[in-house]
Amino acid sequence: MSPPQQTNPPTEPVSAYANLSVSSINPNPSSQNHQTPGNQEQTKSRFSVLRESSRPVTLKFEDVGYSINLSQKSSFCSSNEPKSKRIILNGVSAVVRPGELLAMLGPSGSGKTTLLTALAGRLPGKVSGTIRYNNQPFSSSMKRRTGFVAQDDVLYPHLTVIETMTYAALLRLPNKLTTREKVEQAELVIMELGLTRCRNSIIGGALLRGVSGGERKRVSIGQELLVNPSLLLLDEPTSGLDSTTAQRIVATLKGLARGGRTVVTTIHQPSSRLYRMFDKLVVLSDGCPIYSGDAGRVMEYFGSIGYEPGFNFVNPADFLLDLANGIVPDSKQDAQLEVHVRIDQHEDQNSTKQSLISAYKKNLYPALKADNRRNFQDLVPSSLAGTQSPRNSENQWTTTWWQQFRVLLRRGLQERKHESYSGLRIFQVMTVALLSGLLWWHSDTSHIQDQVGLLFFFSIFWGFFPLFNSIFTFPQERPMLIKERSSGAYRLSSYYFARMAGDLPMELVLPTIFVTVAYWMGGLKPSLITFILTLLIILFNVLVSQGFGLALGAVLMDVKQGTTLASVAMLVFLLVGGYYIQQIPGFIAWLKYVSFSHYCYKLLVGVQYSEAEVYDCAAGMHCRVMDFPAIKYLGVANKWWDVAALSVMLVGYRVLAYVALRMGQPH
């Protein structure tokens, strides 16, 4: 692999990665044929790091098994039955060498995805059997040399193809490469996958038109190819694609395998054209293998044990899937238009499956076991693999914390600017600001109850608004976070702080505009210092409310549950805030001390009125503002205690959110 030639190679490093278009790179692949010897030497040294990290990998797994516990207590007819185990995988073995493309076939629920996830080192729980990569257990270095493409494409919809690839390169490629070299590697992968035509098109999503499904799948594959992986694992790469696009994807995988990589993919129902591209095959039936070996010998094997297709011309994949479902092809039955349902059909299918499994154990398993053990005398039990994986080794991360923070911050700002600065949000805030300013138009201390109500509205509105916006943060980002963290792209702390910093601009700009409009229209104290203090208190409250929403979202990871719980919490904060109820019963009065709206309200009232300030309480009579019942009850004298309480909440909620993310994410 060599990057495209630059007509004028830059003599200075790139100062920033803001220019993601990389106009100085020639996207024409033909330009690679005209590199000067100096450029070729530069290319050789530039990507030697990637070539060193892409040593060939021989993947061998033997007797892989996996089971999960099932609780049947939710069943009406078996409420008292204890937990039972469900076997997902049982005794799967295979060998895949560099240059080979292995396909896993089987009906839905046969364990293909589970096996692929286990091979990628991403399966929770205990996996029995042995899985070895060049006779070594899975480690952090192997993680960086492994590419994993999930069935669902997890991509940011508002980023273009080149932006998506460039940010992935900046995060995952090692520090030994400069920023310019990382961007060139992204350009090279785009050209190799035939994505040059759509490089400046946005990815798109369910509600946003973007690139096609096949192009989106190739972008997902390209993100993994950036690190030049030795082992590439793909889950249903042709799912939802037309036959022509599916053939292009598999042809791409075949080419990658021929380049020296070990490629393993699951596939549901390939056409005969796709099937001919496979080098090796694993066929699963209810988690058990019925075939594992060369794809070209599968029909010969099943014919030798008495299973032959009913027609001379049949797609081998269809034949294998029928067998995996326990269906024995019969030309006479296939020719009939009616399907006769027999009472013992289920028993016959189970009998066929057991016969195929027994034939595999008798005919194929011994040879596989011998091949698996050949030259592998020092196999280590898979239960010890975790102890040999240096999770905290110094070479675990390819980039520094600060580099990860900068890239994630810039990517987050670019992806969310459409949401944060949407006209709808700005219209919503400005409408409420103007409406509240008109309702409280030039109120004064003669209507002190109204002024206090405006201050309470400030605290409540800027408690609700940030809270319900931030609840969606982590549940929506969870698929991307799991994907990138599983591949070792960045630290959780760098992501977390980048996300916090990226949310600040819009979270603080809108309240500032709101307070500026509503404060002066509402007739509050015409003092610049008081206005600034009021604004700072509102911004402080916004950050606390946002932290509360982040914590709820991180703990629950469910938008529906989070919004429900947030509605209940804010309703409680509204009632105990100190405006509606002044004499709360003692046994429930503690609720106001956990309400950030209560502390915000107290601080707003405290900075708005001074000790010596009076108001017209009756005709010709003046009363101290601090003696007004609604203000006297609040006890606004201890402002620093209120600030301290909000500070504890500000830090506590964010620490809780981080801990919840840490416990729920792969390390």
C-alpha positions as CSV (number, residue, x, y, z in Angstrom):
1,M,0.0,0.0,0.0
2,S,1.4,3.4,-0.9
3,P,-0.2,6.8,-0.6
4,P,-1.0,9.0,-3.6
5,Q,1.7,11.2,-4.8
6,Q,1.8,14.9,-3.9
7,T,3.1,17.1,-6.6
8,N,4.7,19.4,-4.1
9,P,5.3,17.5,-0.8
10,P,4.9,19.9,2.1
11,T,8.1,20.8,3.9
12,E,6.3,21.8,7.1
13,P,3.9,19.6,9.2
14,V,0.2,20.4,9.1
15,S,-0.6,22.9,11.8
16,A,-4.1,21.6,12.3
17,Y,-6.6,19.0,11.0
18,A,-9.3,21.6,10.3
19,N,-8.9,21.3,6.5
20,L,-10.3,17.9,6.1
21,S,-10.7,18.3,2.3
22,V,-7.0,17.9,1.9
23,S,-6.9,19.7,-1.4
24,S,-3.1,19.1,-1.7
25,I,-3.6,15.3,-2.1
26,N,-4.3,14.1,-5.6
27,P,-7.3,11.7,-5.5
28,N,-6.4,10.2,-8.9
29,P,-5.1,6.7,-8.3
30,S,-3.1,6.8,-11.6
31,S,-0.8,9.4,-10.0
32,Q,0.7,6.6,-7.9
33,N,2.5,5.3,-11.0
34,H,4.5,8.5,-11.4
35,Q,6.2,8.8,-8.0
36,T,9.7,10.0,-8.0
37,P,12.3,7.8,-6.2
38,G,12.5,10.4,-3.4
39,N,8.7,10.2,-2.9
40,Q,8.8,6.4,-3.0
41,E,11.4,6.3,-0.3
42,Q,9.4,8.8,1.8
43,T,6.3,6.6,1.3
44,K,8.3,3.5,2.4
45,S,9.5,5.1,5.6
46,R,6.2,6.8,6.2
47,F,4.0,3.7,6.4
48,S,6.6,1.3,7.8
49,V,4.8,1.6,11.1
50,L,1.6,0.3,9.6
51,R,3.4,-2.6,7.9
52,E,5.2,-3.6,11.1
53,S,1.9,-3.7,12.9
54,S,0.2,-5.8,10.2
55,R,2.1,-9.1,10.7
56,P,0.1,-12.0,9.4
57,V,-2.2,-13.7,11.9
58,T,-3.2,-17.3,11.9
59,L,-6.5,-17.7,13.8
60,K,-7.2,-21.1,15.4
61,F,-10.1,-21.9,17.6
62,E,-11.0,-25.2,19.1
63,D,-14.1,-26.4,20.9
64,V,-15.4,-22.9,21.4
65,G,-18.5,-22.9,23.6
66,Y,-20.7,-20.2,25.2
67,S,-23.9,-20.3,27.2
68,I,-26.1,-17.8,28.9
69,N,-28.4,-18.0,31.9
70,L,-32.1,-17.7,31.3
71,S,-34.6,-16.6,33.9
72,Q,-38.1,-18.0,33.4
73,K,-39.7,-16.2,36.3
74,S,-41.5,-13.9,33.9
75,S,-43.4,-16.8,32.4
76,F,-47.0,-17.3,33.6
77,C,-46.8,-21.1,33.3
78,S,-43.4,-21.6,34.9
79,S,-43.1,-18.9,37.6
80,N,-41.4,-21.2,40.1
81,E,-38.9,-22.8,37.8
82,P,-35.2,-22.0,38.5
83,K,-32.9,-20.4,36.0
84,S,-31.8,-22.5,33.1
85,K,-28.9,-22.3,30.7
86,R,-29.1,-21.8,27.0
87,I,-26.2,-23.1,24.9
88,I,-25.3,-20.6,22.2
89,L,-22.1,-22.2,20.9
90,N,-21.0,-25.8,21.4
91,G,-17.7,-27.2,20.2
92,V,-16.9,-25.0,17.2
93,S,-13.4,-25.4,15.7
94,A,-11.7,-24.0,12.6
95,V,-8.4,-22.7,11.3
96,V,-8.0,-19.6,9.2
97,R,-4.7,-18.5,7.8
98,P,-3.5,-15.3,6.1
99,G,-4.8,-15.0,2.6
100,E,-8.0,-16.9,3.4
101,L,-11.6,-15.8,3.5
102,L,-13.7,-17.8,6.0
103,A,-17.5,-17.5,5.9
104,M,-19.9,-18.6,8.7
105,L,-23.2,-19.8,7.5
106,G,-26.3,-20.8,9.4
107,P,-29.9,-19.8,10.0
108,S,-30.9,-16.9,12.2
109,G,-30.1,-17.7,15.8
110,S,-27.5,-20.3,15.1
111,G,-24.7,-18.4,16.9
112,K,-22.8,-16.8,14.0
113,T,-22.6,-13.3,15.5
114,T,-21.8,-14.7,18.9
115,L,-18.9,-16.7,17.5
116,L,-17.6,-13.7,15.6
117,T,-17.9,-11.5,18.7
118,A,-15.9,-14.1,20.7
119,L,-13.2,-14.1,18.1
120,A,-13.0,-10.3,18.3
121,G,-12.5,-10.5,22.1
122,R,-15.7,-8.6,22.7
123,L,-18.0,-11.2,24.1
124,P,-18.9,-10.7,27.8
125,G,-18.8,-13.7,30.1
126,K,-16.7,-16.8,29.9
127,V,-15.9,-18.5,26.6
128,S,-14.8,-22.1,26.9
129,G,-12.4,-23.7,24.5
130,T,-9.2,-22.2,23.1
131,I,-8.9,-19.2,20.7
132,R,-5.4,-18.3,19.6
133,Y,-3.8,-15.7,17.4
134,N,-0.4,-16.9,16.3
135,N,-0.4,-19.1,19.4
136,Q,-1.1,-16.1,21.6
137,P,-4.2,-15.2,23.6
138,F,-6.1,-12.0,22.9
139,S,-4.2,-8.9,24.1
140,S,-4.3,-5.1,23.7
141,S,-1.7,-5.3,20.8
142,M,-3.9,-7.9,19.1
143,K,-6.9,-5.6,19.6
144,R,-5.2,-2.9,17.6
145,R,-4.4,-5.4,14.8
146,T,-8.0,-6.6,14.6
147,G,-10.7,-4.9,12.6
148,F,-14.3,-5.6,13.6
149,V,-17.3,-4.4,11.4
150,A,-20.7,-4.8,13.0
151,Q,-23.8,-5.6,11.1
152,D,-25.3,-2.2,11.8
153,D,-23.3,0.7,10.4
154,V,-22.6,3.0,13.4
155,L,-21.6,6.3,11.8
156,Y,-22.2,10.0,12.4
157,P,-24.9,11.1,9.9
158,H,-23.8,14.7,9.4
159,L,-20.1,14.0,8.7
160,T,-18.9,13.5,5.1
161,V,-17.1,10.3,4.0
162,I,-13.7,12.0,4.1
163,E,-14.4,13.6,7.5
164,T,-15.4,10.3,8.9
165,M,-12.3,8.5,7.7
166,T,-10.0,11.3,8.7
167,Y,-11.2,11.5,12.3
168,A,-10.9,7.7,12.5
169,A,-7.3,8.0,11.2
170,L,-6.4,10.7,13.7
171,L,-7.7,8.6,16.6
172,R,-6.5,5.2,15.6
173,L,-3.2,5.6,13.7
174,P,0.0,5.7,15.8
175,N,1.8,8.8,16.9
176,K,4.8,7.9,14.8
177,L,2.8,9.2,11.8
178,T,2.2,12.9,11.4
179,T,-1.2,14.5,10.9
180,R,-0.6,14.8,7.2
181,E,0.4,11.2,6.9
182,K,-2.7,10.1,8.7
183,V,-4.9,12.1,6.4
184,E,-3.1,10.6,3.4
185,Q,-3.8,7.1,4.8
186,A,-7.5,8.0,5.0
187,E,-7.4,9.2,1.4
188,L,-5.7,6.0,0.3
189,V,-8.3,3.8,1.9
190,I,-11.1,5.8,0.3
191,M,-9.5,5.2,-3.1
192,E,-9.0,1.5,-2.5
193,L,-12.6,1.0,-1.6
194,G,-13.9,3.0,-4.5
195,L,-15.4,5.8,-2.4
196,T,-13.7,8.7,-4.2
197,R,-16.9,9.7,-6.0
198,C,-18.8,10.2,-2.7
199,R,-15.9,11.4,-0.6
200,N,-17.5,14.8,0.1
201,S,-21.0,13.4,0.6
202,I,-22.5,13.2,4.0
203,I,-23.1,9.7,5.5
204,G,-26.8,10.3,6.2
205,G,-29.2,8.3,8.3
206,A,-32.8,7.3,8.8
207,L,-34.1,10.9,8.4
208,L,-31.2,12.4,6.5
209,R,-30.4,11.5,2.9
210,G,-26.8,10.5,2.3
211,V,-24.6,7.9,0.7
212,S,-26.1,4.6,-0.4
213,G,-26.2,1.5,1.8
214,G,-23.3,-0.2,0.0
215,E,-21.2,3.0,0.3
216,R,-22.0,3.2,3.9
217,K,-20.9,-0.4,4.5
218,R,-17.7,0.3,2.6
219,V,-17.1,3.3,4.9
220,S,-17.5,1.0,7.9
221,I,-15.0,-1.4,6.4
222,G,-12.7,1.5,5.6
223,Q,-12.5,2.7,9.2
224,E,-11.1,-0.7,10.1
225,L,-8.7,-0.9,7.2
226,L,-7.1,2.4,8.3
227,V,-4.9,0.6,10.8
228,N,-4.1,-2.1,8.2
229,P,-5.4,-4.9,10.3
230,S,-4.0,-8.4,10.2
231,L,-7.4,-9.9,11.2
232,L,-10.6,-8.5,9.8
233,L,-14.0,-9.7,11.2
234,L,-17.3,-8.7,9.6
235,D,-20.8,-9.4,10.8
236,E,-23.3,-9.7,7.9
237,P,-21.6,-7.2,5.6
238,T,-24.1,-7.9,2.8
239,S,-27.3,-7.5,4.9
240,G,-29.9,-5.3,3.2
241,L,-27.9,-4.9,0.0
242,D,-28.8,-5.8,-3.5
243,S,-27.0,-8.7,-5.2
244,T,-24.6,-6.5,-7.2
245,T,-23.6,-4.4,-4.3
246,A,-23.2,-7.5,-2.1
247,Q,-20.9,-9.0,-4.7
248,R,-18.8,-5.9,-4.8
249,I,-18.5,-6.0,-1.0
250,V,-17.4,-9.7,-0.9
251,A,-15.1,-9.1,-3.9
252,T,-13.5,-6.4,-1.8
253,L,-13.1,-8.7,1.1
254,K,-11.6,-11.4,-1.2
255,G,-9.0,-8.8,-2.4
256,L,-8.2,-7.9,1.2
257,A,-7.6,-11.5,2.0
258,R,-5.4,-12.0,-1.0
259,G,-3.3,-9.1,0.3
260,G,-2.2,-11.1,3.3
261,R,-5.0,-10.5,5.8
262,T,-7.1,-13.1,7.6
263,V,-10.7,-12.3,6.9
264,V,-13.7,-13.9,8.7
265,T,-17.3,-13.0,8.0
266,T,-20.8,-14.1,8.8
267,I,-23.3,-14.2,6.0
268,H,-26.9,-15.2,6.0
269,Q,-27.9,-16.3,2.5
270,P,-25.2,-15.7,-0.1
271,S,-25.8,-16.2,-3.8
272,S,-23.9,-18.8,-5.7
273,R,-21.6,-16.0,-7.1
274,L,-20.7,-15.0,-3.5
275,Y,-20.3,-18.6,-2.4
276,R,-17.6,-19.2,-4.9
277,M,-15.4,-16.5,-3.4
278,F,-15.2,-18.3,0.0
279,D,-12.0,-20.2,0.8
280,K,-13.3,-21.9,4.0
281,L,-16.6,-22.5,5.5
282,V,-18.2,-23.0,9.0
283,V,-21.8,-24.1,9.0
284,L,-23.7,-23.8,12.3
285,S,-26.9,-25.4,13.4
286,D,-28.3,-24.4,16.8
287,G,-24.8,-23.4,17.9
288,C,-23.2,-26.7,16.8
289,P,-21.0,-27.1,13.8
290,I,-22.1,-29.5,11.0
291,Y,-19.2,-28.5,8.7
292,S,-15.8,-26.8,9.0
293,G,-13.3,-26.8,6.3
294,D,-12.6,-26.0,2.6
295,A,-15.6,-24.4,0.9
296,G,-14.9,-26.3,-2.3
297,R,-15.3,-29.7,-0.7
298,V,-18.5,-29.1,1.2
299,M,-20.8,-30.7,-1.4
300,E,-18.5,-33.7,-1.7
301,Y,-18.5,-34.2,2.1
302,F,-22.3,-34.1,2.5
303,G,-22.7,-36.4,-0.5
304,S,-20.4,-38.9,1.2
305,I,-22.6,-39.1,4.3
306,G,-25.8,-39.4,2.3
307,Y,-27.1,-35.9,1.8
308,E,-27.3,-34.7,-1.7
309,P,-29.3,-31.8,-3.3
310,G,-32.5,-32.8,-5.2
311,F,-31.4,-30.9,-8.3
312,N,-28.2,-30.9,-10.3
313,F,-28.0,-27.1,-10.3
314,V,-28.5,-25.7,-6.8
315,N,-26.9,-22.9,-4.9
316,P,-24.7,-24.6,-2.3
317,A,-25.5,-22.0,0.3
318,D,-29.3,-22.8,0.0
319,F,-28.5,-26.5,0.3
320,L,-26.4,-25.9,3.4
321,L,-29.0,-23.7,5.1
322,D,-31.7,-26.3,4.5
323,L,-29.5,-28.9,6.2
324,A,-28.7,-26.5,9.0
325,N,-32.5,-26.2,9.6
326,G,-32.8,-30.0,9.5
327,I,-34.5,-30.1,6.1
328,V,-33.4,-32.8,3.8
329,P,-33.9,-31.7,0.1
330,D,-36.1,-33.9,-1.9
331,S,-36.7,-33.3,-5.6
332,K,-40.2,-34.8,-5.5
333,Q,-41.2,-32.6,-2.5
334,D,-39.7,-29.5,-4.1
335,A,-41.7,-30.0,-7.3
336,Q,-44.9,-29.9,-5.4
337,L,-46.7,-26.7,-5.0
338,E,-48.4,-27.6,-1.7
339,V,-46.5,-27.9,1.5
340,H,-47.8,-30.9,3.5
341,V,-47.3,-30.2,7.3
342,R,-46.6,-33.5,9.1
343,I,-47.1,-34.0,12.8
344,D,-43.6,-35.5,13.2
345,Q,-41.9,-32.8,11.1
346,H,-40.2,-31.2,14.1
347,E,-38.9,-34.5,15.3
348,D,-37.6,-35.3,11.8
349,Q,-35.7,-32.0,11.7
350,N,-34.1,-32.5,15.1
351,S,-33.2,-36.0,14.1
352,T,-31.5,-34.7,10.9
353,K,-29.6,-32.0,12.9
354,Q,-28.3,-34.6,15.4
355,S,-27.3,-36.9,12.5
356,L,-25.3,-34.1,10.9
357,I,-23.7,-33.1,14.2
358,S,-22.7,-36.7,14.9
359,A,-21.2,-37.0,11.3
360,Y,-19.2,-33.9,11.9
361,K,-17.7,-35.2,15.1
362,K,-16.9,-38.5,13.5
363,N,-15.5,-37.4,10.2
364,L,-14.3,-33.8,10.4
365,Y,-13.5,-33.0,14.0
366,P,-10.5,-35.4,14.4
367,A,-8.8,-33.9,11.3
368,L,-9.6,-30.3,12.5
369,K,-8.2,-31.1,16.0
370,A,-5.0,-32.5,14.5
371,D,-4.6,-29.4,12.3
372,N,-5.3,-27.1,15.2
373,R,-2.7,-28.8,17.4
374,R,-0.1,-29.0,14.7
375,N,2.9,-26.9,15.8
376,F,0.9,-25.5,18.7
377,Q,2.3,-27.4,21.6
378,D,2.1,-24.6,24.2
379,L,-1.6,-23.8,24.2
380,V,-2.8,-21.9,27.2
381,P,-6.3,-22.4,28.6
382,S,-8.6,-19.7,27.5
383,S,-9.5,-18.9,31.1
384,L,-5.9,-17.6,31.6
385,A,-6.1,-15.3,28.6
386,G,-7.4,-12.4,30.6
387,T,-4.4,-12.5,32.9
388,Q,-2.0,-12.3,30.0
389,S,-3.6,-9.3,28.4
390,P,-1.8,-6.2,29.7
391,R,-4.8,-3.9,29.9
392,N,-2.8,-1.1,31.4
393,S,0.4,-1.5,29.4
394,E,2.0,1.7,28.2
395,N,1.5,0.8,24.6
396,Q,-2.2,0.3,25.0
397,W,-3.0,3.7,23.3
398,T,-1.7,4.8,20.0
399,T,-2.3,8.5,20.7
400,T,-2.0,10.8,23.8
401,W,-4.9,11.8,26.0
402,W,-4.6,15.4,24.7
403,Q,-4.7,14.4,21.1
404,Q,-7.7,12.2,21.7
405,F,-9.4,15.1,23.5
406,R,-8.8,17.6,20.6
407,V,-9.9,15.2,17.9
408,L,-13.1,14.1,19.8
409,L,-13.9,17.7,20.6
410,R,-13.6,18.9,17.0
411,R,-15.5,15.9,15.7
412,G,-18.3,16.4,18.3
413,L,-18.6,20.1,17.5
414,Q,-18.8,19.4,13.8
415,E,-21.4,16.6,14.1
416,R,-23.7,18.4,16.6
417,K,-23.6,21.9,15.3
418,H,-26.7,21.1,13.2
419,E,-28.5,20.1,16.4
420,S,-27.1,22.7,18.9
421,Y,-27.5,25.7,16.6
422,S,-30.8,24.6,15.1
423,G,-33.3,27.3,14.4
424,L,-36.0,25.4,16.4
425,R,-34.0,25.6,19.6
426,I,-33.2,29.2,19.1
427,F,-36.8,30.0,18.3
428,Q,-38.0,28.1,21.4
429,V,-35.7,30.0,23.8
430,M,-36.3,33.4,22.2
431,T,-40.0,33.0,22.2
432,V,-40.1,32.1,25.9
433,A,-37.7,35.0,26.6
434,L,-39.9,37.6,24.8
435,L,-43.1,36.2,26.2
436,S,-41.8,36.3,29.8
437,G,-40.4,39.8,29.2
438,L,-43.8,41.0,28.0
439,L,-45.7,39.3,30.8
440,W,-43.5,40.9,33.5
441,W,-43.1,44.1,31.5
442,H,-41.3,46.7,33.7
443,S,-42.5,45.2,36.9
444,D,-41.1,46.9,40.1
445,T,-41.0,46.4,43.8
446,S,-44.6,47.5,44.2
447,H,-45.4,44.2,42.5
448,I,-42.8,42.2,44.4
449,Q,-44.8,39.0,44.3
450,D,-44.6,39.2,40.5
451,Q,-40.9,39.9,40.5
452,V,-40.2,36.9,42.8
453,G,-42.3,34.8,40.5
454,L,-40.1,35.8,37.5
455,L,-37.0,34.8,39.4
456,F,-38.6,31.4,40.3
457,F,-39.5,31.0,36.6
458,F,-35.8,31.6,35.7
459,S,-34.7,28.9,38.0
460,I,-37.3,26.4,36.9
461,F,-37.1,26.9,33.1
462,W,-33.3,26.7,33.2
463,G,-33.6,23.5,35.2
464,F,-36.0,21.8,32.9
465,F,-34.5,22.8,29.5
466,P,-30.9,21.7,30.0
467,L,-32.0,18.6,31.9
468,F,-34.2,17.2,29.1
469,N,-31.6,18.0,26.4
470,S,-28.8,16.2,28.2
471,I,-30.7,13.0,29.1
472,F,-30.4,11.9,25.4
473,T,-26.6,12.4,25.3
474,F,-25.2,9.1,26.4
475,P,-28.1,6.7,25.3
476,Q,-27.8,8.1,21.7
477,E,-24.0,8.0,21.7
478,R,-23.8,4.5,23.3
479,P,-23.5,2.5,20.0
480,M,-20.7,4.7,18.8
481,L,-19.0,4.7,22.2
482,I,-19.1,0.9,22.4
483,K,-17.8,0.5,18.9
484,E,-14.9,2.8,19.2
485,R,-13.9,1.9,22.8
486,S,-14.0,-1.8,21.9
487,S,-11.4,-1.1,19.1
488,G,-9.2,0.8,21.6
489,A,-9.6,4.2,19.7
490,Y,-9.5,6.4,22.8
491,R,-9.8,6.6,26.6
492,L,-13.2,7.0,28.2
493,S,-11.9,10.1,30.1
494,S,-10.8,11.9,26.9
495,Y,-14.3,11.2,25.3
496,Y,-16.1,12.3,28.5
497,F,-14.2,15.6,28.9
498,A,-14.4,16.3,25.1
499,R,-18.2,15.8,25.3
500,M,-18.5,18.1,28.3
501,A,-16.4,20.8,26.6
502,G,-18.3,20.5,23.3
503,D,-21.7,21.0,25.0
504,L,-20.6,24.2,26.8
505,P,-21.0,26.8,23.9
506,M,-24.6,26.2,23.2
507,E,-25.5,25.4,26.8
508,L,-24.2,28.8,27.9
509,V,-25.0,30.9,24.9
510,L,-28.8,30.4,24.9
511,P,-29.2,31.1,28.7
512,T,-27.1,34.3,28.2
513,I,-29.4,35.6,25.5
514,F,-32.5,34.6,27.4
515,V,-31.5,36.3,30.6
516,T,-30.3,39.4,28.7
517,V,-33.7,39.8,27.1
518,A,-36.0,38.8,30.0
519,Y,-34.1,40.6,32.7
520,W,-34.3,44.1,31.3
521,M,-37.8,43.7,29.9
522,G,-39.0,42.3,33.2
523,G,-38.0,45.4,35.1
524,L,-35.6,43.7,37.5
525,K,-33.0,45.8,39.4
526,P,-31.3,48.1,36.8
527,S,-27.8,47.3,38.0
528,L,-25.1,45.9,35.9
529,I,-23.5,44.0,38.8
530,T,-26.9,42.5,39.8
531,F,-27.5,41.5,36.2
532,I,-24.1,39.8,35.9
533,L,-24.6,38.0,39.2
534,T,-28.0,36.9,38.0
535,L,-26.6,35.6,34.8
536,L,-23.8,33.7,36.5
537,I,-26.3,32.0,38.8
538,I,-28.4,31.0,35.9
539,L,-25.4,29.6,34.1
540,F,-24.3,27.7,37.2
541,N,-27.8,26.2,37.5
542,V,-27.7,25.2,33.8
543,L,-24.5,23.3,34.4
544,V,-25.9,21.5,37.5
545,S,-29.1,20.6,35.7
546,Q,-27.1,19.4,32.7
547,G,-25.0,17.2,35.0
548,F,-28.1,15.8,36.5
549,G,-29.4,14.8,33.1
550,L,-26.1,13.3,32.1
551,A,-26.1,11.2,35.2
552,L,-29.6,10.0,34.6
553,G,-28.9,9.1,31.0
554,A,-25.6,7.3,31.9
555,V,-27.1,5.3,34.7
556,L,-30.3,4.2,32.9
557,M,-29.1,4.2,29.3
558,D,-32.7,4.3,28.3
559,V,-34.3,7.5,26.9
560,K,-37.9,6.6,27.9
561,Q,-37.0,5.7,31.5
562,G,-34.7,8.7,31.7
563,T,-37.3,11.2,30.6
564,T,-40.0,9.7,32.9
565,L,-37.7,9.9,35.9
566,A,-36.6,13.4,35.0
567,S,-40.2,14.5,34.8
568,V,-40.9,13.2,38.3
569,A,-37.7,14.7,39.7
570,M,-38.4,18.2,38.2
571,L,-42.0,18.1,39.4
572,V,-40.7,17.5,42.9
573,F,-38.1,20.3,42.5
574,L,-40.8,22.6,41.3
575,L,-43.1,21.9,44.3
576,V,-40.4,22.2,47.0
577,G,-38.5,25.1,45.3
578,G,-39.9,27.5,47.9
579,Y,-42.4,29.5,45.8
580,Y,-45.6,27.5,45.9
581,I,-45.3,26.0,49.4
582,Q,-43.7,27.8,52.3
583,Q,-44.7,25.6,55.2
584,I,-43.6,22.1,54.1
585,P,-44.2,19.3,56.7
586,G,-41.0,18.4,58.5
587,F,-41.0,14.7,57.5
588,I,-40.8,15.7,53.8
589,A,-39.0,19.1,54.1
590,W,-35.7,17.4,53.3
591,L,-36.6,17.2,49.6
592,K,-35.9,20.9,49.1
593,Y,-32.2,20.3,50.1
594,V,-31.7,18.0,47.1
595,S,-33.4,20.5,44.7
596,F,-30.9,22.6,42.7
597,S,-33.8,24.8,41.6
598,H,-34.3,25.7,45.3
599,Y,-30.7,26.9,45.7
600,C,-30.8,28.8,42.4
601,Y,-34.0,30.5,43.4
602,K,-32.6,31.5,46.8
603,L,-29.5,33.0,45.2
604,L,-31.5,34.9,42.6
605,V,-33.6,36.5,45.3
606,G,-30.6,37.1,47.4
607,V,-28.7,39.1,44.8
608,Q,-31.8,40.9,43.6
609,Y,-32.7,42.6,46.9
610,S,-30.6,44.2,49.6
611,E,-31.2,44.4,53.3
612,A,-32.2,48.1,53.3
613,E,-34.5,47.9,50.3
614,V,-38.2,48.6,50.9
615,Y,-41.4,48.3,48.9
616,D,-44.9,49.8,49.1
617,C,-46.8,47.3,51.2
618,A,-49.9,49.5,51.7
619,A,-51.1,53.0,51.0
620,G,-48.4,55.3,52.3
621,M,-46.6,52.5,54.1
622,H,-43.2,51.0,53.3
623,C,-42.0,47.6,54.4
624,R,-38.6,45.9,54.2
625,V,-38.3,43.6,51.2
626,M,-36.6,41.0,53.4
627,D,-39.7,40.9,55.6
628,F,-41.9,39.9,52.6
629,P,-43.2,36.5,53.6
630,A,-42.1,34.6,50.5
631,I,-38.6,36.0,50.9
632,K,-38.3,35.8,54.6
633,Y,-39.2,32.1,54.5
634,L,-36.3,31.4,52.0
635,G,-33.6,32.7,54.4
636,V,-31.3,34.2,51.8
637,A,-28.6,35.3,54.2
638,N,-26.4,32.3,53.7
639,K,-25.6,32.6,50.1
640,W,-22.2,30.8,50.3
641,W,-23.9,27.7,51.6
642,D,-26.2,27.7,48.6
643,V,-23.2,28.1,46.3
644,A,-21.4,25.3,48.0
645,A,-24.5,23.0,47.7
646,L,-24.7,23.7,43.9
647,S,-20.9,23.1,43.6
648,V,-21.2,19.7,45.2
649,M,-24.1,18.9,42.8
650,L,-22.1,20.2,39.9
651,V,-19.1,17.9,40.6
652,G,-21.2,15.0,42.0
653,Y,-23.5,14.5,39.1
654,R,-20.7,14.5,36.6
655,V,-18.6,12.1,38.6
656,L,-21.7,9.8,38.9
657,A,-22.2,10.0,35.1
658,Y,-18.5,9.1,34.5
659,V,-18.6,6.2,36.9
660,A,-21.8,4.9,35.3
661,L,-20.2,5.1,31.9
662,R,-17.0,3.4,33.2
663,M,-19.0,0.5,34.6
664,G,-21.1,0.0,31.5
665,Q,-18.4,0.3,28.8
666,P,-15.5,-2.0,27.7
667,H,-12.1,-1.0,28.9
